[in-house]
Amino acid sequence: MNRRSSTTSYKGMNAVNGASSRTVLITGVGRGLGRALALELAKRGHTVIGCARTQDRLNSLQSDFPDPSDKHLLLNADVRSNSSIEELARIVMEKKGVPDIIVNNAGTINKNNKIWEVPEEDFDTVIDTNVKGVANMLRHFIPLMLTRNQGIIVNMSSGWGRSGAALVAPYCASKWAIEGLTRSVAKELPDGMAVIALNPGVIKTDMLESCFGDSAGLYQEPEAWALKAATMILNLTAADNGASLTV
C-alpha cells in the first residue's frame, strides 16, 4: 500500500485547467467545511452532488453556485437513516450516475462534558451521525462504484481521531472509529478504488466554536481550507487506498 504523507505536494488538477470534470458527492453541505468544499469544487468546474438535512441551507448553497441550477444536484437526506441514504443513492444514480469521488463530511460533536455527564441521546447522535452515517453511505454507494472498479471515498476524520481530548470523548471515539473503519474497508476494495481517512486540520466552524469558544476565531476559515482540500482530494488515486492523511 503506497501512502502519501500529509506533507506531500499536490499538483493543481481541475476542470478549469483542462483536466476532466469530476462528479463529487459531499454529505453535510449545509454549512462549514462541506459547504465551502462544494462551492470550491463548483468554481473549478466540477459537478457537485450534495446532501444535508436542512432545505433552507441547500437553497442558500444552490443560489451561490456559479453554474446553471441543473448542473449540480442538492438533496435533502439524513445520513443517520439507512432508508434515507438508500433513497439518496437511487436518485443520484437516476440523475447523475456513479460519483467519481465521495466525501463523507457530515458530522457533529457533543457539548463539552465529561463522559459520565454526556446524556445518552447526545452520545447516540454523535455515533449515529459520525459512524453509522458513514457506514450507511458505504453500504449503498460502494456497490455502485464496484460496477466500474473505480472511485475515491474520503471519510472525514479529525486530529481527535488520532489522539484523545477531555470533554469530547464521544466525538474522539467516533473519529477513532472512522480511522479503523477506513483501514478495514480499504482491504475489501478492489484495485482501482480507494478509501482514505482525511483529517481536515483545525478550522473555524460552528463545531470548533462549541469546543474552543472565542478562540476558534484564531483558526483559518472554511473557504481558505477548501482551496487546499479541493486540490488534495482531486489528486487522490487508488495508490492512496487505506491512507490516513491531513490537509
Kinemage of the C-alpha trace (Angstrom):
@kinemage 1
@onewidth
@group {chain A} dominant
@subgroup {mainchain}
@vectorlist {calphas} color= white
{ca met a 1} P 0.000 0.000 0.000
{ca asn a 2} L 1.513 3.270 -1.107
{ca arg a 3} L 0.566 6.009 1.323
{ca arg a 4} L 1.317 9.643 0.757
{ca ser a 5} L 2.386 11.633 3.773
{ca ser a 6} L 0.397 14.655 4.864
{ca thr a 7} L 3.192 16.908 3.625
{ca thr a 8} L 3.058 15.685 0.019
{ca ser a 9} L 2.748 18.455 -2.559
{ca tyr a 10} L -0.313 18.060 -4.776
{ca lys a 11} L -0.422 19.443 -8.290
{ca gly a 12} L -3.487 21.516 -9.054
{ca met a 13} L -5.773 19.389 -11.185
{ca asn a 14} L -9.207 20.700 -12.026
{ca ala a 15} L -11.638 21.184 -14.858
{ca val a 16} L -10.787 24.853 -15.250
{ca asn a 17} L -7.162 23.990 -16.017
{ca gly a 18} L -8.123 21.423 -18.614
{ca ala a 19} L -8.463 18.223 -16.610
{ca ser a 20} L -11.674 16.268 -16.942
{ca ser a 21} L -14.586 17.303 -14.791
{ca arg a 22} L -15.409 15.041 -11.855
{ca thr a 23} L -18.685 14.321 -10.141
{ca val a 24} L -18.206 14.699 -6.393
{ca leu a 25} L -20.786 13.714 -3.787
{ca ile a 26} L -20.426 15.523 -0.443
{ca thr a 27} L -22.537 14.897 2.650
{ca gly a 28} L -23.261 17.715 5.082
{ca val a 29} L -23.083 20.593 2.589
{ca gly a 30} L -25.410 22.828 4.587
{ca arg a 31} L -22.614 24.632 6.398
{ca gly a 32} L -18.964 24.607 7.399
{ca leu a 33} L -16.438 22.502 5.538
{ca gly a 34} L -18.992 20.739 3.356
{ca arg a 35} L -20.449 23.968 2.045
{ca ala a 36} L -17.041 25.542 1.429
{ca leu a 37} L -15.754 22.449 -0.366
{ca ala a 38} L -18.872 22.237 -2.535
{ca leu a 39} L -18.501 25.860 -3.651
{ca glu a 40} L -14.782 25.496 -4.336
{ca leu a 41} L -15.278 22.386 -6.472
{ca ala a 42} L -18.098 24.086 -8.381
{ca lys a 43} L -15.854 27.091 -9.061
{ca arg a 44} L -13.285 24.701 -10.539
{ca gly a 45} L -15.841 23.321 -12.947
{ca his a 46} L -16.710 20.044 -11.231
{ca thr a 47} L -20.213 18.698 -10.706
{ca val a 48} L -21.361 18.653 -7.093
{ca ile a 49} L -23.909 16.325 -5.573
{ca gly a 50} L -24.651 17.470 -2.046
{ca cys a 51} L -26.950 16.445 0.745
{ca ala a 52} L -27.994 17.976 4.036
{ca arg a 53} L -30.937 17.799 6.428
{ca thr a 54} L -31.971 21.458 6.154
{ca gln a 55} L -33.665 22.554 2.940
{ca asp a 56} L -33.087 26.262 3.598
{ca arg a 57} L -29.335 25.685 3.682
{ca leu a 58} L -29.483 23.672 0.489
{ca asn a 59} L -31.380 26.507 -1.170
{ca ser a 60} L -28.762 29.000 0.005
{ca leu a 61} L -25.949 26.863 -1.379
{ca gln a 62} L -27.739 26.433 -4.688
{ca ser a 63} L -28.054 30.200 -5.075
{ca asp a 64} L -24.306 30.616 -4.520
{ca phe a 65} L -23.214 28.129 -7.177
{ca pro a 66} L -21.628 29.823 -10.223
{ca asp a 67} L -23.287 27.391 -12.649
{ca pro a 68} L -26.783 26.829 -14.051
{ca ser a 69} L -29.103 25.273 -11.493
{ca asp a 70} L -29.304 21.962 -13.343
{ca lys a 71} L -25.567 21.198 -13.280
{ca his a 72} L -25.439 20.305 -9.597
{ca leu a 73} L -27.762 18.150 -7.518
{ca leu a 74} L -28.667 19.062 -3.935
{ca leu a 75} L -30.880 16.703 -1.969
{ca asn a 76} L -32.433 16.579 1.467
{ca ala a 77} L -31.110 13.465 3.201
{ca asp a 78} L -30.146 12.302 6.684
{ca val a 79} L -27.023 10.138 6.834
{ca arg a 80} L -28.221 8.657 10.140
{ca ser a 81} L -31.097 6.952 8.316
{ca asn a 82} L -30.278 3.909 6.219
{ca ser a 83} L -33.512 4.282 4.250
{ca ser a 84} L -32.768 7.957 3.570
{ca ile a 85} L -29.352 7.092 2.126
{ca glu a 86} L -30.824 4.202 0.143
{ca glu a 87} L -33.185 6.711 -1.483
{ca leu a 88} L -30.323 9.185 -1.964
{ca ala a 89} L -28.364 6.535 -3.868
{ca arg a 90} L -31.367 5.769 -6.057
{ca ile a 91} L -31.884 9.417 -7.017
{ca val a 92} L -28.167 10.052 -7.570
{ca met a 93} L -27.959 7.085 -9.955
{ca glu a 94} L -31.067 8.193 -11.783
{ca lys a 95} L -29.975 11.803 -12.251
{ca lys a 96} L -26.153 11.847 -12.235
{ca gly a 97} L -24.821 8.296 -12.319
{ca val a 98} L -21.995 6.904 -10.207
{ca pro a 99} L -19.967 9.626 -8.435
{ca asp a 100} L -16.234 9.731 -9.101
{ca ile a 101} L -15.491 10.895 -5.569
{ca ile a 102} L -17.493 10.690 -2.338
{ca val a 103} L -16.647 12.882 0.648
{ca asn a 104} L -18.287 11.656 3.837
{ca asn a 105} L -18.209 15.000 5.584
{ca ala a 106} L -21.439 15.147 7.632
{ca gly a 107} L -20.616 15.171 11.317
{ca thr a 108} L -21.481 16.507 14.729
{ca ile a 109} L -19.893 16.869 18.161
{ca asn a 110} L -21.143 16.608 21.716
{ca lys a 111} L -21.359 19.588 24.037
{ca asn a 112} L -18.253 19.764 26.186
{ca asn a 113} L -18.838 17.314 29.027
{ca lys a 114} L -17.155 14.514 30.932
{ca ile a 115} L -18.298 11.181 29.558
{ca trp a 116} L -20.430 10.388 32.606
{ca glu a 117} L -22.229 13.694 32.167
{ca val a 118} L -22.969 13.280 28.442
{ca pro a 119} L -26.685 12.485 28.024
{ca glu a 120} L -27.451 9.218 26.270
{ca glu a 121} L -29.212 10.981 23.404
{ca asp a 122} L -26.188 13.248 22.792
{ca phe a 123} L -23.825 10.274 22.680
{ca asp a 124} L -26.144 8.422 20.317
{ca thr a 125} L -26.407 11.428 17.974
{ca val a 126} L -22.628 11.639 17.639
{ca ile a 127} L -22.231 7.920 16.932
{ca asp a 128} L -25.266 7.740 14.654
{ca thr a 129} L -24.046 10.678 12.559
{ca asn a 130} L -20.284 10.236 12.542
{ca val a 131} L -20.025 6.442 12.397
{ca lys a 132} L -23.340 4.950 11.298
{ca gly a 133} L -23.780 7.786 8.816
{ca val a 134} L -20.533 6.868 7.070
{ca ala a 135} L -21.430 3.171 7.186
{ca asn a 136} L -24.787 3.915 5.542
{ca met a 137} L -23.026 5.789 2.739
{ca leu a 138} L -20.545 2.967 2.206
{ca arg a 139} L -23.321 0.368 2.243
{ca his a 140} L -25.223 1.979 -0.602
{ca phe a 141} L -22.527 3.643 -2.710
{ca ile a 142} L -19.635 1.161 -2.747
{ca pro a 143} L -21.709 -1.386 -4.730
{ca leu a 144} L -22.351 1.319 -7.336
{ca met a 145} L -18.651 2.120 -7.599
{ca leu a 146} L -17.811 -1.585 -7.850
{ca thr a 147} L -19.599 -1.742 -11.201
{ca arg a 148} L -16.795 0.416 -12.610
{ca asn a 149} L -13.981 -0.761 -10.293
{ca gln a 150} L -13.025 2.841 -9.727
{ca gly a 151} L -13.820 5.646 -7.330
{ca ile a 152} L -12.365 7.528 -4.390
{ca ile a 153} L -14.054 7.711 -0.976
{ca val a 154} L -12.898 10.270 1.585
{ca asn a 155} L -14.025 9.735 5.168
{ca met a 156} L -13.585 12.895 7.211
{ca ser a 157} L -11.618 12.108 10.338
{ca ser a 158} L -10.026 14.514 12.822
{ca gly a 159} L -6.904 15.144 14.815
{ca trp a 160} L -9.075 13.767 17.605
{ca gly a 161} L -9.376 10.563 15.636
{ca arg a 162} L -5.657 10.057 16.248
{ca ser a 163} L -5.398 11.463 19.777
{ca gly a 164} L -7.636 11.970 22.795
{ca ala a 165} L -9.047 15.082 24.424
{ca ala a 166} L -11.054 15.730 27.576
{ca leu a 167} L -14.738 16.684 27.328
{ca val a 168} L -15.196 15.393 23.771
{ca ala a 169} L -14.844 11.643 24.344
{ca pro a 170} L -17.874 10.706 22.189
{ca tyr a 171} L -16.502 12.707 19.262
{ca cys a 172} L -12.997 11.269 19.691
{ca ala a 173} L -14.443 7.758 19.842
{ca ser a 174} L -16.400 8.353 16.633
{ca lys a 175} L -13.375 9.606 14.727
{ca trp a 176} L -11.126 6.818 16.002
{ca ala a 177} L -13.839 4.526 14.643
{ca ile a 178} L -13.581 6.257 11.254
{ca glu a 179} L -9.848 5.618 11.168
{ca gly a 180} L -10.344 1.908 11.887
{ca leu a 181} L -13.320 1.581 9.565
{ca thr a 182} L -11.370 3.179 6.729
{ca arg a 183} L -8.358 0.908 7.117
{ca ser a 184} L -10.567 -2.173 7.211
{ca val a 185} L -12.714 -1.215 4.222
{ca ala a 186} L -9.536 -0.429 2.270
{ca lys a 187} L -8.644 -4.121 2.473
{ca glu a 188} L -12.018 -5.043 0.986
{ca leu a 189} L -11.883 -2.813 -2.086
{ca pro a 190} L -10.604 -3.991 -5.478
{ca asp a 191} L -7.675 -2.446 -7.302
{ca gly a 192} L -8.714 0.851 -8.850
{ca met a 193} L -10.651 2.083 -5.834
{ca ala a 194} L -9.551 3.801 -2.643
{ca val a 195} L -10.932 4.875 0.707
{ca ile a 196} L -8.998 7.448 2.736
{ca ala a 197} L -9.337 8.910 6.224
{ca leu a 198} L -8.753 12.661 5.999
{ca asn a 199} L -8.044 14.931 8.948
{ca pro a 200} L -9.089 18.419 7.783
{ca gly a 201} L -6.995 20.181 10.427
{ca val a 202} L -8.291 22.853 12.791
{ca ile a 203} L -10.814 25.097 11.044
{ca lys a 204} L -13.087 27.841 12.317
{ca thr a 205} L -16.503 26.178 12.189
{ca asp a 206} L -19.558 26.021 14.427
{ca met a 207} L -18.246 22.736 15.795
{ca leu a 208} L -14.913 24.269 16.722
{ca glu a 209} L -16.623 27.227 18.368
{ca ser a 210} L -18.644 24.820 20.508
{ca cys a 211} L -15.357 23.469 21.896
{ca phe a 212} L -12.988 26.437 21.792
{ca gly a 213} L -15.344 29.380 22.231
{ca asp a 214} L -13.997 32.731 21.042
{ca ser a 215} L -10.513 31.305 20.462
{ca ala a 216} L -11.920 29.415 17.449
{ca gly a 217} L -11.545 32.729 15.624
{ca leu a 218} L -7.767 32.253 15.645
{ca tyr a 219} L -8.003 29.482 13.081
{ca gln a 220} L -8.489 29.556 9.308
{ca glu a 221} L -11.876 29.999 7.694
{ca pro a 222} L -13.522 27.108 5.787
{ca glu a 223} L -13.089 28.944 2.474
{ca ala a 224} L -9.300 29.111 2.894
{ca trp a 225} L -9.231 25.446 3.899
{ca ala a 226} L -11.295 24.436 0.869
{ca leu a 227} L -8.668 25.806 -1.541
{ca lys a 228} L -6.141 23.269 -0.253
{ca ala a 229} L -8.594 20.468 0.462
{ca ala a 230} L -10.144 20.520 -3.008
{ca thr a 231} L -6.751 20.197 -4.701
{ca met a 232} L -5.721 17.379 -2.391
{ca ile a 233} L -8.962 15.431 -2.796
{ca leu a 234} L -8.963 15.778 -6.593
{ca asn a 235} L -5.458 14.337 -6.733
{ca leu a 236} L -6.115 11.230 -4.653
{ca thr a 237} L -5.635 7.957 -6.529
{ca ala a 238} L -6.029 4.236 -5.932
{ca ala a 239} L -2.440 4.262 -4.628
{ca asp a 240} L -3.711 6.146 -1.549
{ca asn a 241} L -6.061 3.356 -0.507
{ca gly a 242} L -6.144 2.958 3.287
{ca ala a 243} L -4.101 6.079 3.995
{ca ser a 244} L -4.648 8.457 6.898
{ca leu a 245} L -3.908 11.928 5.510
{ca thr a 246} L -4.080 15.502 6.757
{ca val a 247} L -4.892 18.635 4.784
